[in-house]
Amino acid sequence: MDKLLEQRRKGYLAYFKDGVADGLMYGERDETKTFSTYYKQGYDYGLTLYEQQNNQPNEVIYKTWEQRNGRKI
């Protein structure tokens, strides 16, 4: 029972980490992972970290992403 819970947590954490990396380093979502709430939370956190590093408000980052991808987040 504990192993199953541990495996699930590793999966959740992996999606969160991927989201953070995509938001912080690439600024683009991986559409194959957007079904995961953990990925979305990680992505939002990554964008927040990016904003703090570059002193850009999220609105600017979102607008840039929308212009580059031709659709809203």
HTML snippet that shows the backbone in 3Dmol.js (N, CA, C, O; Angstrom):
<script src="https://3Dmol.org/build/3Dmol-min.js"></script>
<div id="view" style="width:600px;height:400px;position:relative"></div>
<script>
const pdb = `
ATOM      1  N   MET A   1       0.818  -1.194   0.000  1.00  0.00           N
ATOM      2  CA  MET A   1       0.000   0.000   0.000  1.00  0.00           C
ATOM      3  C   MET A   1       0.866   1.265   0.000  1.00  0.00           C
ATOM      4  O   MET A   1       0.583   2.215  -0.729  1.00  0.00           O
ATOM      5  N   ASP A   2       1.912   1.269   0.814  1.00  0.00           N
ATOM      6  CA  ASP A   2       2.793   2.434   0.870  1.00  0.00           C
ATOM      7  C   ASP A   2       3.540   2.637  -0.444  1.00  0.00           C
ATOM      8  O   ASP A   2       3.798   3.771  -0.848  1.00  0.00           O
ATOM      9  N   LYS A   3       3.888   1.531  -1.111  1.00  0.00           N
ATOM     10  CA  LYS A   3       4.612   1.656  -2.374  1.00  0.00           C
ATOM     11  C   LYS A   3       3.734   2.308  -3.439  1.00  0.00           C
ATOM     12  O   LYS A   3       4.219   3.111  -4.237  1.00  0.00           O
ATOM     13  N   LEU A   4       2.462   1.971  -3.456  1.00  0.00           N
ATOM     14  CA  LEU A   4       1.544   2.559  -4.424  1.00  0.00           C
ATOM     15  C   LEU A   4       1.425   4.064  -4.204  1.00  0.00           C
ATOM     16  O   LEU A   4       1.473   4.841  -5.158  1.00  0.00           O
ATOM     17  N   LEU A   5       1.272   4.471  -2.958  1.00  0.00           N
ATOM     18  CA  LEU A   5       1.183   5.888  -2.624  1.00  0.00           C
ATOM     19  C   LEU A   5       2.482   6.610  -2.978  1.00  0.00           C
ATOM     20  O   LEU A   5       2.461   7.733  -3.482  1.00  0.00           O
ATOM     21  N   GLU A   6       3.584   5.969  -2.715  1.00  0.00           N
ATOM     22  CA  GLU A   6       4.884   6.563  -3.028  1.00  0.00           C
ATOM     23  C   GLU A   6       5.058   6.736  -4.540  1.00  0.00           C
ATOM     24  O   GLU A   6       5.584   7.757  -4.985  1.00  0.00           O
ATOM     25  N   GLN A   7       4.632   5.769  -5.320  1.00  0.00           N
ATOM     26  CA  GLN A   7       4.712   5.869  -6.779  1.00  0.00           C
ATOM     27  C   GLN A   7       3.839   7.008  -7.299  1.00  0.00           C
ATOM     28  O   GLN A   7       4.246   7.747  -8.194  1.00  0.00           O
ATOM     29  N   ARG A   8       2.647   7.147  -6.741  1.00  0.00           N
ATOM     30  CA  ARG A   8       1.764   8.233  -7.153  1.00  0.00           C
ATOM     31  C   ARG A   8       2.385   9.589  -6.838  1.00  0.00           C
ATOM     32  O   ARG A   8       2.338  10.503  -7.661  1.00  0.00           O
ATOM     33  N   ARG A   9       2.957   9.715  -5.669  1.00  0.00           N
ATOM     34  CA  ARG A   9       3.585  10.980  -5.293  1.00  0.00           C
ATOM     35  C   ARG A   9       4.740  11.325  -6.220  1.00  0.00           C
ATOM     36  O   ARG A   9       4.928  12.489  -6.571  1.00  0.00           O
ATOM     37  N   LYS A  10       5.505  10.335  -6.613  1.00  0.00           N
ATOM     38  CA  LYS A  10       6.608  10.573  -7.547  1.00  0.00           C
ATOM     39  C   LYS A  10       6.066  11.076  -8.879  1.00  0.00           C
ATOM     40  O   LYS A  10       6.655  11.961  -9.500  1.00  0.00           O
ATOM     41  N   GLY A  11       4.945  10.513  -9.315  1.00  0.00           N
ATOM     42  CA  GLY A  11       4.323  10.948 -10.558  1.00  0.00           C
ATOM     43  C   GLY A  11       3.839  12.382 -10.465  1.00  0.00           C
ATOM     44  O   GLY A  11       4.067  13.184 -11.372  1.00  0.00           O
ATOM     45  N   TYR A  12       3.167  12.705  -9.361  1.00  0.00           N
ATOM     46  CA  TYR A  12       2.669  14.070  -9.165  1.00  0.00           C
ATOM     47  C   TYR A  12       3.831  15.059  -9.148  1.00  0.00           C
ATOM     48  O   TYR A  12       3.774  16.117  -9.774  1.00  0.00           O
ATOM     49  N   LEU A  13       4.881  14.695  -8.422  1.00  0.00           N
ATOM     50  CA  LEU A  13       6.039  15.569  -8.311  1.00  0.00           C
ATOM     51  C   LEU A  13       6.727  15.743  -9.666  1.00  0.00           C
ATOM     52  O   LEU A  13       7.201  16.833  -9.987  1.00  0.00           O
ATOM     53  N   ALA A  14       6.781  14.687 -10.446  1.00  0.00           N
ATOM     54  CA  ALA A  14       7.398  14.766 -11.777  1.00  0.00           C
ATOM     55  C   ALA A  14       6.625  15.746 -12.659  1.00  0.00           C
ATOM     56  O   ALA A  14       7.235  16.542 -13.372  1.00  0.00           O
ATOM     57  N   TYR A  15       5.289  15.699 -12.621  1.00  0.00           N
ATOM     58  CA  TYR A  15       4.494  16.639 -13.414  1.00  0.00           C
ATOM     59  C   TYR A  15       4.712  18.072 -12.936  1.00  0.00           C
ATOM     60  O   TYR A  15       4.821  18.991 -13.749  1.00  0.00           O
ATOM     61  N   PHE A  16       4.774  18.264 -11.615  1.00  0.00           N
ATOM     62  CA  PHE A  16       5.012  19.603 -11.073  1.00  0.00           C
ATOM     63  C   PHE A  16       6.372  20.127 -11.534  1.00  0.00           C
ATOM     64  O   PHE A  16       6.480  21.268 -11.981  1.00  0.00           O
ATOM     65  N   LYS A  17       7.401  19.298 -11.425  1.00  0.00           N
ATOM     66  CA  LYS A  17       8.750  19.706 -11.848  1.00  0.00           C
ATOM     67  C   LYS A  17       8.790  20.050 -13.328  1.00  0.00           C
ATOM     68  O   LYS A  17       9.410  21.036 -13.725  1.00  0.00           O
ATOM     69  N   ASP A  18       8.131  19.241 -14.141  1.00  0.00           N
ATOM     70  CA  ASP A  18       8.084  19.524 -15.578  1.00  0.00           C
ATOM     71  C   ASP A  18       7.411  20.860 -15.844  1.00  0.00           C
ATOM     72  O   ASP A  18       7.851  21.626 -16.702  1.00  0.00           O
ATOM     73  N   GLY A  19       6.342  21.138 -15.107  1.00  0.00           N
ATOM     74  CA  GLY A  19       5.647  22.415 -15.269  1.00  0.00           C
ATOM     75  C   GLY A  19       6.524  23.593 -14.897  1.00  0.00           C
ATOM     76  O   GLY A  19       6.540  24.606 -15.596  1.00  0.00           O
ATOM     77  N   VAL A  20       7.256  23.463 -13.794  1.00  0.00           N
ATOM     78  CA  VAL A  20       8.159  24.536 -13.371  1.00  0.00           C
ATOM     79  C   VAL A  20       9.227  24.765 -14.436  1.00  0.00           C
ATOM     80  O   VAL A  20       9.505  25.907 -14.803  1.00  0.00           O
ATOM     81  N   ALA A  21       9.814  23.701 -14.923  1.00  0.00           N
ATOM     82  CA  ALA A  21      10.863  23.832 -15.943  1.00  0.00           C
ATOM     83  C   ALA A  21      10.316  24.478 -17.206  1.00  0.00           C
ATOM     84  O   ALA A  21      10.960  25.353 -17.784  1.00  0.00           O
ATOM     85  N   ASP A  22       9.145  24.057 -17.633  1.00  0.00           N
ATOM     86  CA  ASP A  22       8.571  24.631 -18.861  1.00  0.00           C
ATOM     87  C   ASP A  22       8.235  26.105 -18.684  1.00  0.00           C
ATOM     88  O   ASP A  22       8.450  26.902 -19.598  1.00  0.00           O
ATOM     89  N   GLY A  23       7.714  26.475 -17.526  1.00  0.00           N
ATOM     90  CA  GLY A  23       7.372  27.869 -17.285  1.00  0.00           C
ATOM     91  C   GLY A  23       8.592  28.753 -17.119  1.00  0.00           C
ATOM     92  O   GLY A  23       8.630  29.874 -17.626  1.00  0.00           O
ATOM     93  N   LEU A  24       9.576  28.254 -16.418  1.00  0.00           N
ATOM     94  CA  LEU A  24      10.768  29.050 -16.107  1.00  0.00           C
ATOM     95  C   LEU A  24      11.756  29.111 -17.266  1.00  0.00           C
ATOM     96  O   LEU A  24      12.281  30.177 -17.588  1.00  0.00           O
ATOM     97  N   MET A  25      12.004  27.978 -17.882  1.00  0.00           N
ATOM     98  CA  MET A  25      13.057  27.923 -18.889  1.00  0.00           C
ATOM     99  C   MET A  25      12.570  28.159 -20.313  1.00  0.00           C
ATOM    100  O   MET A  25      13.262  28.779 -21.120  1.00  0.00           O
ATOM    101  N   TYR A  26      11.373  27.661 -20.616  1.00  0.00           N
ATOM    102  CA  TYR A  26      10.905  27.710 -22.000  1.00  0.00           C
ATOM    103  C   TYR A  26       9.755  28.676 -22.226  1.00  0.00           C
ATOM    104  O   TYR A  26       9.590  29.197 -23.329  1.00  0.00           O
ATOM    105  N   GLY A  27       8.960  28.918 -21.193  1.00  0.00           N
ATOM    106  CA  GLY A  27       7.822  29.820 -21.338  1.00  0.00           C
ATOM    107  C   GLY A  27       6.716  29.255 -22.209  1.00  0.00           C
ATOM    108  O   GLY A  27       5.849  29.994 -22.675  1.00  0.00           O
ATOM    109  N   GLU A  28       6.741  27.962 -22.428  1.00  0.00           N
ATOM    110  CA  GLU A  28       5.718  27.312 -23.244  1.00  0.00           C
ATOM    111  C   GLU A  28       5.225  26.064 -22.540  1.00  0.00           C
ATOM    112  O   GLU A  28       6.000  25.308 -21.955  1.00  0.00           O
ATOM    113  N   ARG A  29       3.918  25.867 -22.611  1.00  0.00           N
ATOM    114  CA  ARG A  29       3.331  24.666 -22.022  1.00  0.00           C
ATOM    115  C   ARG A  29       3.519  23.472 -22.943  1.00  0.00           C
ATOM    116  O   ARG A  29       3.523  23.599 -24.167  1.00  0.00           O
ATOM    117  N   ASP A  30       3.672  22.330 -22.335  1.00  0.00           N
ATOM    118  CA  ASP A  30       3.672  21.070 -23.079  1.00  0.00           C
ATOM    119  C   ASP A  30       2.217  20.601 -23.108  1.00  0.00           C
ATOM    120  O   ASP A  30       1.688  20.131 -22.101  1.00  0.00           O
ATOM    121  N   GLU A  31       1.590  20.731 -24.249  1.00  0.00           N
ATOM    122  CA  GLU A  31       0.152  20.451 -24.371  1.00  0.00           C
ATOM    123  C   GLU A  31      -0.185  19.000 -24.038  1.00  0.00           C
ATOM    124  O   GLU A  31      -1.341  18.693 -23.749  1.00  0.00           O
ATOM    125  N   THR A  32       0.794  18.110 -24.072  1.00  0.00           N
ATOM    126  CA  THR A  32       0.520  16.710 -23.744  1.00  0.00           C
ATOM    127  C   THR A  32       0.408  16.488 -22.238  1.00  0.00           C
ATOM    128  O   THR A  32       0.015  15.409 -21.796  1.00  0.00           O
ATOM    129  N   LYS A  33       0.754  17.509 -21.448  1.00  0.00           N
ATOM    130  CA  LYS A  33       0.719  17.357 -19.987  1.00  0.00           C
ATOM    131  C   LYS A  33      -0.286  18.272 -19.304  1.00  0.00           C
ATOM    132  O   LYS A  33      -0.391  18.263 -18.077  1.00  0.00           O
ATOM    133  N   THR A  34      -1.023  19.059 -20.074  1.00  0.00           N
ATOM    134  CA  THR A  34      -1.916  20.039 -19.451  1.00  0.00           C
ATOM    135  C   THR A  34      -3.131  19.406 -18.785  1.00  0.00           C
ATOM    136  O   THR A  34      -3.912  20.109 -18.144  1.00  0.00           O
ATOM    137  N   PHE A  35      -3.306  18.111 -18.919  1.00  0.00           N
ATOM    138  CA  PHE A  35      -4.384  17.429 -18.207  1.00  0.00           C
ATOM    139  C   PHE A  35      -4.093  17.354 -16.710  1.00  0.00           C
ATOM    140  O   PHE A  35      -5.006  17.161 -15.908  1.00  0.00           O
ATOM    141  N   SER A  36      -2.829  17.506 -16.336  1.00  0.00           N
ATOM    142  CA  SER A  36      -2.416  17.362 -14.943  1.00  0.00           C
ATOM    143  C   SER A  36      -2.494  18.691 -14.199  1.00  0.00           C
ATOM    144  O   SER A  36      -1.890  19.683 -14.606  1.00  0.00           O
ATOM    145  N   THR A  37      -3.234  18.692 -13.125  1.00  0.00           N
ATOM    146  CA  THR A  37      -3.321  19.880 -12.273  1.00  0.00           C
ATOM    147  C   THR A  37      -1.955  20.218 -11.695  1.00  0.00           C
ATOM    148  O   THR A  37      -1.622  21.393 -11.539  1.00  0.00           O
ATOM    149  N   TYR A  38      -1.166  19.207 -11.378  1.00  0.00           N
ATOM    150  CA  TYR A  38       0.165  19.433 -10.813  1.00  0.00           C
ATOM    151  C   TYR A  38       1.075  20.098 -11.841  1.00  0.00           C
ATOM    152  O   TYR A  38       1.873  20.971 -11.497  1.00  0.00           O
ATOM    153  N   TYR A  39       0.955  19.689 -13.091  1.00  0.00           N
ATOM    154  CA  TYR A  39       1.738  20.326 -14.154  1.00  0.00           C
ATOM    155  C   TYR A  39       1.351  21.793 -14.277  1.00  0.00           C
ATOM    156  O   TYR A  39       2.222  22.658 -14.367  1.00  0.00           O
ATOM    157  N   LYS A  40       0.060  22.080 -14.281  1.00  0.00           N
ATOM    158  CA  LYS A  40      -0.414  23.460 -14.419  1.00  0.00           C
ATOM    159  C   LYS A  40       0.067  24.324 -13.255  1.00  0.00           C
ATOM    160  O   LYS A  40       0.483  25.466 -13.452  1.00  0.00           O
ATOM    161  N   GLN A  41       0.009  23.770 -12.040  1.00  0.00           N
ATOM    162  CA  GLN A  41       0.489  24.527 -10.881  1.00  0.00           C
ATOM    163  C   GLN A  41       1.989  24.783 -10.987  1.00  0.00           C
ATOM    164  O   GLN A  41       2.455  25.879 -10.674  1.00  0.00           O
ATOM    165  N   GLY A  42       2.737  23.792 -11.422  1.00  0.00           N
ATOM    166  CA  GLY A  42       4.171  23.952 -11.607  1.00  0.00           C
ATOM    167  C   GLY A  42       4.483  24.974 -12.683  1.00  0.00           C
ATOM    168  O   GLY A  42       5.411  25.770 -12.535  1.00  0.00           O
ATOM    169  N   TYR A  43       3.714  24.960 -13.764  1.00  0.00           N
ATOM    170  CA  TYR A  43       3.913  25.915 -14.847  1.00  0.00           C
ATOM    171  C   TYR A  43       3.676  27.340 -14.355  1.00  0.00           C
ATOM    172  O   TYR A  43       4.463  28.240 -14.646  1.00  0.00           O
ATOM    173  N   ASP A  44       2.594  27.544 -13.612  1.00  0.00           N
ATOM    174  CA  ASP A  44       2.305  28.873 -13.059  1.00  0.00           C
ATOM    175  C   ASP A  44       3.413  29.317 -12.105  1.00  0.00           C
ATOM    176  O   ASP A  44       3.799  30.485 -12.094  1.00  0.00           O
ATOM    177  N   TYR A  45       3.913  28.391 -11.316  1.00  0.00           N
ATOM    178  CA  TYR A  45       5.003  28.705 -10.397  1.00  0.00           C
ATOM    179  C   TYR A  45       6.272  29.060 -11.175  1.00  0.00           C
ATOM    180  O   TYR A  45       6.989  29.990 -10.806  1.00  0.00           O
ATOM    181  N   GLY A  46       6.544  28.329 -12.236  1.00  0.00           N
ATOM    182  CA  GLY A  46       7.700  28.622 -13.085  1.00  0.00           C
ATOM    183  C   GLY A  46       7.608  30.009 -13.699  1.00  0.00           C
ATOM    184  O   GLY A  46       8.605  30.728 -13.767  1.00  0.00           O
ATOM    185  N   LEU A  47       6.407  30.392 -14.150  1.00  0.00           N
ATOM    186  CA  LEU A  47       6.225  31.737 -14.695  1.00  0.00           C
ATOM    187  C   LEU A  47       6.445  32.799 -13.624  1.00  0.00           C
ATOM    188  O   LEU A  47       7.006  33.860 -13.901  1.00  0.00           O
ATOM    189  N   THR A  48       6.004  32.515 -12.407  1.00  0.00           N
ATOM    190  CA  THR A  48       6.210  33.450 -11.304  1.00  0.00           C
ATOM    191  C   THR A  48       7.698  33.616 -11.024  1.00  0.00           C
ATOM    192  O   THR A  48       8.168  34.733 -10.809  1.00  0.00           O
ATOM    193  N   LEU A  49       8.436  32.524 -11.025  1.00  0.00           N
ATOM    194  CA  LEU A  49       9.882  32.606 -10.822  1.00  0.00           C
ATOM    195  C   LEU A  49      10.544  33.393 -11.943  1.00  0.00           C
ATOM    196  O   LEU A  49      11.442  34.198 -11.699  1.00  0.00           O
ATOM    197  N   TYR A  50      10.100  33.160 -13.162  1.00  0.00           N
ATOM    198  CA  TYR A  50      10.631  33.892 -14.306  1.00  0.00           C
ATOM    199  C   TYR A  50      10.383  35.393 -14.141  1.00  0.00           C
ATOM    200  O   TYR A  50      11.257  36.221 -14.400  1.00  0.00           O
ATOM    201  N   GLU A  51       9.175  35.712 -13.707  1.00  0.00           N
ATOM    202  CA  GLU A  51       8.811  37.114 -13.488  1.00  0.00           C
ATOM    203  C   GLU A  51       9.714  37.747 -12.440  1.00  0.00           C
ATOM    204  O   GLU A  51      10.171  38.877 -12.612  1.00  0.00           O
ATOM    205  N   GLN A  52       9.968  37.029 -11.365  1.00  0.00           N
ATOM    206  CA  GLN A  52      10.814  37.567 -10.304  1.00  0.00           C
ATOM    207  C   GLN A  52      12.240  37.772 -10.780  1.00  0.00           C
ATOM    208  O   GLN A  52      12.888  38.742 -10.389  1.00  0.00           O
ATOM    209  N   GLN A  53      12.735  36.879 -11.612  1.00  0.00           N
ATOM    210  CA  GLN A  53      14.099  37.014 -12.124  1.00  0.00           C
ATOM    211  C   GLN A  53      14.228  38.172 -13.094  1.00  0.00           C
ATOM    212  O   GLN A  53      15.250  38.857 -13.118  1.00  0.00           O
ATOM    213  N   ASN A  54      13.206  38.390 -13.882  1.00  0.00           N
ATOM    214  CA  ASN A  54      13.288  39.376 -14.957  1.00  0.00           C
ATOM    215  C   ASN A  54      12.451  40.622 -14.698  1.00  0.00           C
ATOM    216  O   ASN A  54      12.373  41.507 -15.551  1.00  0.00           O
ATOM    217  N   ASN A  55      11.830  40.696 -13.540  1.00  0.00           N
ATOM    218  CA  ASN A  55      11.010  41.840 -13.155  1.00  0.00           C
ATOM    219  C   ASN A  55       9.937  42.166 -14.192  1.00  0.00           C
ATOM    220  O   ASN A  55       9.680  43.333 -14.484  1.00  0.00           O
ATOM    221  N   GLN A  56       9.322  41.137 -14.738  1.00  0.00           N
ATOM    222  CA  GLN A  56       8.217  41.314 -15.671  1.00  0.00           C
ATOM    223  C   GLN A  56       6.947  40.787 -15.014  1.00  0.00           C
ATOM    224  O   GLN A  56       6.949  39.698 -14.440  1.00  0.00           O
ATOM    225  N   PRO A  57       5.866  41.554 -15.094  1.00  0.00           N
ATOM    226  CA  PRO A  57       4.613  41.042 -14.540  1.00  0.00           C
ATOM    227  C   PRO A  57       4.082  39.881 -15.368  1.00  0.00           C
ATOM    228  O   PRO A  57       4.357  39.792 -16.564  1.00  0.00           O
ATOM    229  N   ASN A  58       3.324  38.992 -14.737  1.00  0.00           N
ATOM    230  CA  ASN A  58       2.773  37.831 -15.432  1.00  0.00           C
ATOM    231  C   ASN A  58       1.986  38.223 -16.672  1.00  0.00           C
ATOM    232  O   ASN A  58       1.979  37.487 -17.658  1.00  0.00           O
ATOM    233  N   GLU A  59       1.324  39.373 -16.634  1.00  0.00           N
ATOM    234  CA  GLU A  59       0.513  39.793 -17.779  1.00  0.00           C
ATOM    235  C   GLU A  59       1.378  39.933 -19.032  1.00  0.00           C
ATOM    236  O   GLU A  59       0.949  39.575 -20.129  1.00  0.00           O
ATOM    237  N   VAL A  60       2.586  40.450 -18.869  1.00  0.00           N
ATOM    238  CA  VAL A  60       3.497  40.610 -20.002  1.00  0.00           C
ATOM    239  C   VAL A  60       3.933  39.239 -20.515  1.00  0.00           C
ATOM    240  O   VAL A  60       3.977  39.010 -21.723  1.00  0.00           O
ATOM    241  N   ILE A  61       4.247  38.347 -19.612  1.00  0.00           N
ATOM    242  CA  ILE A  61       4.662  37.000 -19.990  1.00  0.00           C
ATOM    243  C   ILE A  61       3.526  36.286 -20.708  1.00  0.00           C
ATOM    244  O   ILE A  61       3.742  35.660 -21.745  1.00  0.00           O
ATOM    245  N   TYR A  62       2.311  36.377 -20.157  1.00  0.00           N
ATOM    246  CA  TYR A  62       1.155  35.732 -20.786  1.00  0.00           C
ATOM    247  C   TYR A  62       0.897  36.310 -22.173  1.00  0.00           C
ATOM    248  O   TYR A  62       0.616  35.569 -23.115  1.00  0.00           O
ATOM    249  N   LYS A  63       0.992  37.628 -22.297  1.00  0.00           N
ATOM    250  CA  LYS A  63       0.737  38.268 -23.589  1.00  0.00           C
ATOM    251  C   LYS A  63       1.774  37.823 -24.623  1.00  0.00           C
ATOM    252  O   LYS A  63       1.433  37.557 -25.775  1.00  0.00           O
ATOM    253  N   THR A  64       3.031  37.744 -24.210  1.00  0.00           N
ATOM    254  CA  THR A  64       4.087  37.277 -25.106  1.00  0.00           C
ATOM    255  C   THR A  64       3.807  35.855 -25.564  1.00  0.00           C
ATOM    256  O   THR A  64       3.944  35.537 -26.745  1.00  0.00           O
ATOM    257  N   TRP A  65       3.415  35.000 -24.624  1.00  0.00           N
ATOM    258  CA  TRP A  65       3.101  33.615 -24.957  1.00  0.00           C
ATOM    259  C   TRP A  65       1.936  33.552 -25.927  1.00  0.00           C
ATOM    260  O   TRP A  65       1.975  32.802 -26.903  1.00  0.00           O
ATOM    261  N   GLU A  66       0.896  34.337 -25.663  1.00  0.00           N
ATOM    262  CA  GLU A  66      -0.290  34.343 -26.517  1.00  0.00           C
ATOM    263  C   GLU A  66       0.057  34.808 -27.924  1.00  0.00           C
ATOM    264  O   GLU A  66      -0.441  34.245 -28.898  1.00  0.00           O
ATOM    265  N   GLN A  67       0.904  35.826 -28.045  1.00  0.00           N
ATOM    266  CA  GLN A  67       1.300  36.313 -29.363  1.00  0.00           C
ATOM    267  C   GLN A  67       2.120  35.269 -30.112  1.00  0.00           C
ATOM    268  O   GLN A  67       1.946  35.078 -31.315  1.00  0.00           O
ATOM    269  N   ARG A  68       2.995  34.610 -29.409  1.00  0.00           N
ATOM    270  CA  ARG A  68       3.859  33.603 -30.029  1.00  0.00           C
ATOM    271  C   ARG A  68       3.067  32.375 -30.463  1.00  0.00           C
ATOM    272  O   ARG A  68       3.374  31.772 -31.491  1.00  0.00           O
ATOM    273  N   ASN A  69       2.042  31.995 -29.681  1.00  0.00           N
ATOM    274  CA  ASN A  69       1.299  30.775 -29.960  1.00  0.00           C
ATOM    275  C   ASN A  69      -0.048  31.007 -30.621  1.00  0.00           C
ATOM    276  O   ASN A  69      -0.716  30.051 -31.015  1.00  0.00           O
ATOM    277  N   GLY A  70      -0.459  32.275 -30.751  1.00  0.00           N
ATOM    278  CA  GLY A  70      -1.689  32.580 -31.453  1.00  0.00           C
ATOM    279  C   GLY A  70      -2.957  32.196 -30.736  1.00  0.00           C
ATOM    280  O   GLY A  70      -4.001  32.030 -31.367  1.00  0.00           O
ATOM    281  N   ARG A  71      -2.887  32.051 -29.428  1.00  0.00           N
ATOM    282  CA  ARG A  71      -4.094  31.722 -28.638  1.00  0.00           C
ATOM    283  C   ARG A  71      -3.868  32.112 -27.185  1.00  0.00           C
ATOM    284  O   ARG A  71      -2.747  32.382 -26.754  1.00  0.00           O
ATOM    285  N   LYS A  72      -4.962  32.132 -26.451  1.00  0.00           N
ATOM    286  CA  LYS A  72      -4.892  32.523 -25.038  1.00  0.00           C
ATOM    287  C   LYS A  72      -4.489  31.337 -24.174  1.00  0.00           C
ATOM    288  O   LYS A  72      -4.712  30.179 -24.524  1.00  0.00           O
ATOM    289  N   ILE A  73      -3.889  31.662 -23.036  1.00  0.00           N
ATOM    290  CA  ILE A  73      -3.496  30.637 -22.073  1.00  0.00           C
ATOM    291  C   ILE A  73      -4.719  30.111 -21.371  1.00  0.00           C
ATOM    292  O   ILE A  73      -4.610  29.234 -20.514  1.00  0.00           O
TER     293      ILE A  73
END
`;
const viewer = $3Dmol.createViewer("view");
viewer.addModel(pdb, "pdb");
viewer.setStyle({}, {cartoon: {color: "spectrum"}});
viewer.zoomTo();
viewer.render();
</script>
